[in-house]
Amino acid sequence: MIFLVLACFPSIRESRHFGTKPKIKIEITPETALIRQKVLDSLDFINYITIVEIEFGIKTSDEDIQKHQLGIIGNVVKYLK
């Protein structure tokens, strides 16, 4: 499941940086906090959540994002299960 969640990253990075693939200088693990560890900025994070929603056929509310701390990769995986 984590691989499916991480598969959403290229779409965000390519669209945000006009087709380039900037190198993320942090190892992505289930404990990675996307915004706090500066993997994504806030706009990228919203795009990431939108892509996850589309790919997995779900809808998340702002309350779910906060309650389940969906800024952490492992929490996104748990949320999708």
Phi, psi and omega in degrees: 000319182299327179294324178292321178294315180292336179296342179286342182299313183303322180299319180291309185296320181292316182291323182288327185248028173052050174089355177271160178239089179295149181276127174278124185265028179224143177285128180273120179231172176301336181272356184296126175264108191303314182275313183301323180268010175058034171285319177230149169271179186297323178293316176300322181296315178298318176298319179300311179299319179298316179294319176300316178302314181294311183297325184255002176064040181235171173228129179246145177263165175301324179296319178296320180299317180286311184300317183265003180048060185285004172280355178251126186309311181300326179289327176296317179299313179299318181299323182283339180284000000 
